[in-house]
Structure formats: C-alpha cells, structure tokens
Amino acid sequence: MSAATITLLVLLLAAILFVTEIIPVAATALVVMFLLYLTGVIDAATVFSGFTNNIVILITGMFVIGAALFETGVAKKISNLITKFAKTEKQLLLAIMVIGASLSAFLSNTSTTAVLMPIVILIADNMGFSRAKLLMPLAYATALGGLITLVGTNSNLAAQGVMENEGIPVFGFFEFAKIGIPLTVIGIIYMMTIGYKLIPTRENPKDETAIAKEEAAAAIAASDSQKDNPVKQFIAVAILILTIIFMVFEQQIGIPLHIVSIMGALLIVLTRTMTEKQAYKSLDMSTIILVAGMMPLATALSETGAAKMIAETVMGSVGNGAGPYVITALIFIITTVLTSVMSNTAAAALMAPIAIVIASSMGADPRAILMAVCIGASAAYASPIGTPPNTMIYSPGNYRFIDYIKCGLPFIIIQLIICVLLVPLFWPFYN
C-alpha cells in the first residue's frame, strides 16, 4: 500500500473520530500523528514537528497576551464598553464580528481570536449568554477579515508568492477587498440570521479554566481601588498595541509573528503584569495539542501526493470541456476541502500552481482562478481543525464537531455562489 493511500485512510479515520467524538479531539490528533509514524508515512523528526511550528508558537504567546487583558481587568472594561451600546445577544454578535473582521484584515486571524476571545467569554458569562452563540461568529469574522487585504491571511501571501515565481501580475494590497468586503458583509448577515439559528445554545463549560477566570474576575472587581491595577492595565494594553504594531509591520521590522508573540508574552511576565503560574494556566493545552498534532497529517497529505491526488481526481472528473465558471467552482471546492484538513497556507500553495496550469490550458486569465484559490483557502468553516481560531474556540464554546458542519456548510455554499458570480466580474477570464 502506498504512502498516499495510507495517508488518505488515516484522514478518513480522523474524520470519523472527530465527528463521532468517541475519544477526545486532542487524543484523536495524537492517534493520527502516531499512526502516520508507525506506518512509515512520516519519520520521527516529523512526529512532533507541529509543536515547534510557527503557528503553534504564535498561539501560545497570544494566549498569554490575551489572558493578561483578562487578569488585569482590561477585558472587563472593554466588555463593559461594548455592552453599554450592545444590549442584546445579536447586537453583541454584530459588534464582535465587525471588530474581529477589522482587526483580522491587518493581523493574523489567530492573533485576533486570541486577543478577543477572553473578552467575548467574559461578556457572555456576565450577561448570561451562551458562549457558543458568540465564539463561532468571532472565528468566522477573523477568517472573513483576512480576505480584505494581502496580509490578512498567509494563504493570500502563499498564492502571491506563486504568482511572482510564474511572472503573473500580483494582486494589490487592497485588491482583495473587492471580494473580501462583500463576503464579510454577507457573512455577518448570515451569522445574524441563518447561522444564528444553526449554532446550538450550549451551556457554558465549568472547567478549571472557566472557574479560574471567574475567580480572577471577582478578584479584579474587589481590587479596582488598588493603585497598581491601573498600572498593570496600562502595561497589558501597551504590550498588546506594540505586538499589533510589530505584526502589522512584520516585513519592515523583520521579526516574525511567532517571535513577536513570545516576546510579548515574556514581557507580560517580566513586568509582573501576570505571574508565571498565571501565564502557564492561560495556555489551553487541548487546543495546542490539537493544532500541533494535526500538522503531521497536513505534511503527509502534501509530501505523499495524497492532496494532489484528491485535486487531480476531482478535476479529471469534469473533463477538458468544462468552462471557466465550472473550473472556478471546482477549484474553490477542492481548496475548501483541503483547507479543512491542512493549513490554509499549504492548501493555497498546493492549489495555486494547479490553478495556473488549468487557466493556461483554457487560455484564461489565471488571476481569476487564483482568487478562487485564495477565497477557498479561507473557507474552513465546517471543521474545527480547519484553522487555529476554529480550534481555539472548540473547548470554550463547548462545541461538537457536527456543530461546525451544520453552521459552516451552508455558508460555504453561499460563499461558493458569491465567488462564482463576483470573481469573474472583478477579474474577467478573458480580456
């Protein structure tokens, strides 16, 4: 049996385990990781490579920075400000999505989610709302916001890199906004109507993290009059702002996002804004293990050719006579399927060269089909492992795997229709 076939079988097993939740999702990720090693698909160096991946390191640091907003009382002040103007659950949902999408246009969706998640949790708990109703819209908003600019998500940059290598005119910084803004607006409308009804109203989890946060909130409320509290709040906000500035100007400054994230977390501890124990306690190990554990599968899909087999099989099923609209739809669908089980960056990097070859064979402008790749790479709404934000909200929102499918699949279909209609309008197939 070939390595590609084994990888596809492991992928199928992972899907079954995730949907049924026979074992915890983090345990499923570890099972997948070790199965790939024991069957010889990946080597020993690759097994734990996910734990040193830049995204996992970024998440780790941002967990601490986000928790500092909670521990110092900044999250409480922000939540009070938001709830002052947003009284109902749907008004809160709107505010969260607008803020999340706006930040995610310039920051990574992972960073944006990590910063806003403790604020959303605090608002939900204080106002008696279900976290599930608010956290999934936050994850959607960060994915949609990433489609507004070139730097909004790494998948945009991955496609851009392929275009540069092939000598194809690249997309402008805000050129993505032509499709990104309409998709964001429609996404907000969807989540306030259809999506809102599809998200379950789950009881907020009362795990140790939640209890610790409630105790921290009570302690903050009791110590509002203490003089050192405003100082810690100022430091927490200052570190967050500096982190955001460094991330926005990553290329100019030359420091990668994940290093900025850890530097920010370190400053939180060194300035005693949070204690070392509080910093460790803020880490959601289930999320970190899930993200890191699934990365070897993404590596296996790419290196064994399994992902390419999926793409070529689907593309081959339509034949050479398919028109550009059909091809655009298929490229979107394939990229969406791939980004549900591997990183959006990897999915975009894999599909972009295939899209260019297909466009060339039809004599069409490749920019249109490449834009479909970028949109599809961010459409991981139906899977908790599709993007780090989807994974990060899994435990705090008390979600099930099926919840993502129920809410995400209809929106993917809507996004597919919009993609097929608008992409050719802004980037014509034939000039």
C-alpha positions in Angstrom: 0.0 0.0 0.0 1.4 3.4 -1.0 2.1 6.2 1.5 -0.5 8.3 -0.2 -3.2 5.6 0.2 -2.3 5.2 3.9 -2.5 8.9 4.4 -6.0 9.0 2.9 -7.1 6.1 5.1 -5.8 7.9 8.2 -7.5 11.1 7.1 -10.8 9.1 6.8 -10.3 7.6 10.3 -9.6 11.1 11.7 -12.8 12.4 10.1 -14.8 9.6 11.7 -13.2 10.1 15.1 -13.7 13.8 15.0 -17.4 13.5 14.0 -18.3 10.8 16.5 -16.0 12.1 19.3 -15.5 8.6 20.6 -12.3 9.9 22.1 -11.3 13.5 22.9 -10.4 15.6 19.9 -6.9 16.2 21.2 -6.4 12.4 21.6 -7.6 11.9 18.0 -4.9 14.3 16.8 -2.2 12.3 18.7 -3.6 9.0 17.4 -3.4 10.3 13.8 0.2 11.6 14.5 1.4 8.2 15.8 -0.4 6.1 13.1 1.4 8.1 10.4 4.7 7.4 12.1 4.0 3.7 12.8 3.0 3.1 9.2 6.2 4.8 8.0 4.5 7.7 6.3 6.4 10.3 8.4 9.7 10.0 10.2 10.5 10.5 13.9 11.5 14.1 13.3 8.1 15.0 11.8 6.0 13.4 14.5 6.4 16.3 17.0 7.3 18.9 14.4 3.9 20.5 14.9 4.8 21.6 18.4 7.6 23.8 17.1 5.5 25.1 14.2 5.3 28.9 14.0 1.5 28.9 14.2 1.6 26.8 17.5 4.2 29.1 18.9 2.1 32.1 17.9 -1.0 30.7 19.5 1.0 30.0 22.8 2.2 33.6 23.1 -1.1 35.1 22.2 -2.9 33.0 24.8 -0.7 34.7 27.4 -1.2 38.2 26.0 -4.9 37.7 25.7 -5.1 36.4 29.2 -3.3 39.5 30.5 -6.3 41.6 29.3 -8.5 39.4 31.5 -6.3 39.1 34.6 -5.7 42.9 34.8 -9.3 43.9 34.3 -8.9 45.4 30.8 -11.2 42.8 29.3 -13.8 43.8 31.9 -13.6 47.5 30.9 -13.8 46.7 27.2 -16.7 44.3 27.8 -18.5 47.0 29.8 -17.9 49.5 27.0 -19.3 47.1 24.4 -22.3 46.0 26.5 -23.1 49.7 27.1 -24.0 50.0 23.4 -24.9 46.4 22.6 -27.6 45.2 25.0 -28.9 42.1 23.2 -27.1 38.9 22.1 -27.5 39.8 18.4 -26.2 43.3 18.9 -23.1 41.8 20.6 -22.7 39.3 17.8 -22.7 42.2 15.3 -20.1 44.2 17.4 -17.9 41.2 17.8 -17.9 40.3 14.1 -17.2 43.9 13.0 -14.3 44.3 15.4 -12.9 40.9 14.7 -13.0 41.3 10.9 -11.5 44.8 11.1 -8.5 43.6 13.2 -8.1 40.4 11.2 -7.6 42.5 8.0 -4.2 43.6 9.3 -3.4 40.9 11.9 -3.4 37.1 11.7 -6.7 35.6 12.4 -5.1 33.6 15.2 -3.8 36.7 17.0 -7.1 38.4 16.6 -9.0 35.5 18.0 -6.6 35.1 20.9 -7.0 38.7 21.9 -10.8 38.9 21.6 -11.7 35.5 22.9 -11.3 36.3 26.6 -13.3 39.5 26.1 -16.1 37.6 24.4 -16.1 34.9 27.1 -16.3 37.5 29.8 -19.2 39.3 28.1 -21.1 36.0 27.6 -20.6 34.8 31.2 -21.5 38.2 32.7 -24.6 38.7 30.6 -25.8 35.1 30.8 -25.4 34.4 27.1 -24.2 31.1 25.6 -20.6 31.4 24.6 -21.3 29.1 21.6 -23.6 31.8 20.1 -20.7 34.4 20.1 -17.4 32.5 19.7 -18.2 30.8 16.3 -19.2 34.2 14.8 -15.8 35.5 16.1 -13.9 32.7 14.3 -15.9 33.4 11.1 -15.2 37.1 11.3 -11.5 36.6 11.6 -11.5 34.3 8.6 -13.5 36.8 6.6 -11.5 39.8 7.6 -8.4 38.1 6.4 -9.8 38.3 2.8 -9.8 42.1 2.8 -6.1 42.7 2.5 -3.0 40.9 1.1 -1.6 40.4 4.6 -4.9 39.4 6.2 -4.1 35.7 5.9 -1.0 33.7 5.0 -2.9 31.9 2.2 -3.1 35.2 0.3 0.7 35.6 0.6 1.2 32.0 -0.5 -0.7 32.5 -3.7 1.0 35.8 -4.3 4.4 34.1 -4.0 3.4 31.5 -6.7 2.3 34.4 -8.9 5.6 36.2 -8.6 7.5 33.0 -9.4 5.4 32.5 -12.5 5.7 36.1 -13.7 1.9 36.7 -13.3 0.9 40.3 -12.3 0.3 40.1 -8.5 -2.7 41.3 -6.6 -2.6 44.8 -4.9 -2.7 45.2 -1.1 -6.4 46.2 -1.0 -7.4 44.4 -4.3 -8.7 41.5 -2.2 -11.2 43.9 -0.6 -13.3 43.8 -3.9 -14.4 40.3 -2.9 -13.4 40.4 0.8 -15.7 43.2 1.9 -18.9 41.8 0.2 -18.1 38.4 1.7 -17.6 39.9 5.1 -20.9 41.8 4.9 -22.8 38.7 3.7 -21.0 36.6 6.4 -22.2 39.0 9.1 -25.8 38.9 7.8 -25.6 35.1 7.6 -24.4 34.7 11.2 -27.1 37.1 12.4 -29.9 35.2 10.6 -29.4 31.6 9.4 -26.2 30.9 11.2 -27.5 32.2 14.5 -30.3 29.6 14.3 -27.9 26.8 13.4 -25.5 27.4 16.2 -26.6 25.4 19.3 -27.3 27.2 22.6 -24.8 25.2 24.7 -24.3 25.6 28.5 -21.1 27.4 29.2 -18.4 24.9 30.4 -17.5 25.0 34.0 -14.0 23.6 33.7 -11.0 24.7 35.7 -10.1 27.4 33.3 -13.6 28.9 33.4 -13.6 28.7 37.3 -10.2 30.3 37.4 -11.4 33.1 35.2 -14.5 33.7 37.3 -12.3 33.9 40.4 -9.9 36.3 38.6 -12.9 38.5 37.6 -14.1 38.5 41.2 -10.6 39.4 42.4 -10.4 42.2 39.8 -13.7 43.6 40.9 -12.6 43.5 44.5 -9.3 45.2 43.8 -10.5 48.0 41.5 -9.4 50.6 44.0 -5.8 49.3 44.3 -3.3 51.7 42.8 -1.3 49.0 41.0 -4.2 47.8 39.0 -4.3 50.7 36.5 -0.5 50.3 36.0 -0.9 46.6 35.1 -3.8 47.5 32.8 -1.7 50.1 31.1 1.2 47.7 30.6 -1.1 45.0 29.3 -2.6 47.3 26.7 0.8 48.8 25.8 2.2 45.3 25.2 -0.8 44.4 23.1 -0.5 47.5 21.0 3.2 47.0 20.5 2.6 43.4 19.5 0.0 44.5 17.0 2.3 47.2 15.5 5.1 44.7 15.2 2.8 42.2 13.5 1.3 44.8 11.1 4.8 45.9 10.0 6.4 42.4 10.2 8.1 42.7 6.8 9.6 46.2 7.5 10.7 45.3 11.1 12.0 41.9 10.2 10.7 40.0 13.2 8.4 37.0 12.5 4.9 36.9 14.1 5.6 34.0 16.3 8.7 35.6 17.8 6.8 38.8 18.4 4.1 36.8 20.2 6.5 35.1 22.6 8.4 38.3 23.2 5.1 39.9 24.2 4.2 37.0 26.5 7.6 37.3 28.1 7.2 41.0 28.7 3.9 40.2 30.4 5.7 38.0 33.0 8.8 40.2 33.3 6.8 43.3 34.1 4.8 41.2 36.6 1.6 42.0 34.8 0.9 38.3 35.3 2.7 35.8 37.4 4.5 32.8 35.8 1.8 30.5 37.2 -1.0 32.6 35.7 0.8 32.6 32.3 1.1 28.8 32.3 -2.6 28.5 33.4 -3.7 30.6 30.5 -2.5 28.1 28.0 -5.2 25.8 26.6 -3.2 22.6 26.1 -6.1 20.8 24.4 -6.1 23.4 21.7 -2.3 23.4 21.4 -2.1 19.6 21.2 -5.0 19.5 18.6 -3.3 22.1 16.3 0.2 20.7 16.6 -1.0 17.0 16.4 -2.8 17.5 13.1 0.1 19.2 11.4 2.0 16.0 10.5 -1.2 14.9 8.7 -1.0 18.1 6.6 2.6 17.4 5.9 1.8 13.8 4.9 -1.0 15.0 2.6 1.4 17.3 0.8 4.6 15.2 0.6 3.0 11.9 -0.3 1.0 13.4 -3.1 -2.3 12.5 -1.4 -3.7 16.1 -1.6 -2.7 16.3 -5.3 -4.4 13.0 -5.9 -7.6 14.5 -4.5 -7.3 17.6 -6.6 -6.5 15.7 -9.8 -9.2 13.1 -9.3 -11.9 15.8 -8.9 -10.6 17.9 -11.8 -10.3 14.9 -14.1 -14.0 14.0 -13.4 -15.2 17.1 -15.3 -13.2 16.6 -18.4 -11.4 19.1 -20.7 -14.6 20.7 -21.9 -15.5 22.4 -18.6 -15.9 26.2 -18.9 -14.1 28.7 -16.6 -17.1 29.1 -14.3 -17.2 25.4 -13.6 -13.5 25.2 -13.2 -13.6 28.2 -10.8 -16.3 26.5 -8.7 -14.3 23.2 -8.6 -11.1 25.0 -7.7 -12.9 26.6 -4.8 -14.5 23.4 -3.6 -11.2 21.4 -3.8 -9.3 24.2 -2.0 -12.0 24.3 0.7 -11.9 20.6 1.2 -8.1 20.6 1.5 -8.0 23.6 3.9 -10.4 21.7 6.2 -7.7 19.2 6.9 -4.5 21.1 6.3 -3.3 24.7 6.8 -4.8 27.3 4.5 -1.3 28.3 3.6 -0.4 24.8 2.5 -3.8 24.4 0.6 -3.2 27.7 -1.3 0.4 26.8 -2.1 -0.7 23.4 -3.4 -3.6 24.6 -5.5 -2.1 27.8 -6.9 0.2 26.1 -9.4 -2.6 23.7 -10.4 -4.9 26.7 -11.0 -2.3 28.4 -13.2 -1.9 25.3 -15.4 -5.6 24.9 -15.8 -6.1 28.5 -16.6 -3.3 28.4 -19.2 -4.9 25.3 -20.8 -8.1 27.3 -21.3 -6.4 30.4 -22.4 -8.0 32.3 -19.4 -6.5 34.9 -17.1 -5.1 32.9 -14.2 -5.8 35.8 -11.7 -9.5 34.9 -11.6 -9.0 31.3 -10.7 -6.2 32.2 -8.3 -8.5 34.5 -6.5 -10.9 31.5 -6.1 -8.0 29.6 -4.5 -7.4 32.4 -2.0 -11.1 32.5 -1.1 -11.4 28.8 -0.8 -8.3 28.6 1.4 -10.0 30.8 4.0 -13.4 28.9 3.8 -12.6 26.3 6.5 -15.9 27.0 8.3 -17.1 23.4 8.5 -14.2 21.9 10.5 -12.8 22.6 14.0 -9.3 21.7 12.7 -9.6 23.9 9.5 -8.0 27.0 11.1 -6.4 27.7 14.5 -9.3 30.0 15.5 -11.8 27.3 14.8 -9.8 25.0 17.1 -9.2 27.7 19.8 -13.0 28.2 20.3 -13.8 24.5 20.4 -13.5 23.9 24.2 -14.5 27.3 25.5 -17.6 27.2 23.3 -18.5 23.6 24.3 -18.9 22.7 20.7 -19.2 19.4 18.9 -17.6 18.6 15.5 -21.1 18.4 14.0 -21.8 22.0 15.0 -19.2 23.3 12.6 -20.7 21.2 9.8 -24.2 22.4 10.4 -23.3 26.0 10.5 -20.4 26.1 8.2 -21.6 24.0 5.2 -24.5 26.3 4.2 -22.2 29.4 4.4 -19.6 27.6 2.2 -22.3 27.1 -0.4 -23.3 30.7 -0.2 -19.6 31.7 -0.5 -19.2 29.4 -3.5 -22.1 31.2 -5.3 -20.7 34.6 -4.5 -17.3 33.6 -5.6 -18.5 32.3 -9.0 -20.6 35.4 -9.5 -18.2 38.2 -8.4 -14.7 36.9 -9.2 -15.3 37.0 -13.0 -16.8 40.4 -12.6 -13.7 41.9 -11.0 -11.1 39.6 -12.7 -12.5 38.7 -16.1 -11.5 35.3 -17.5 -10.8 36.7 -20.9 -9.6 40.3 -21.6 
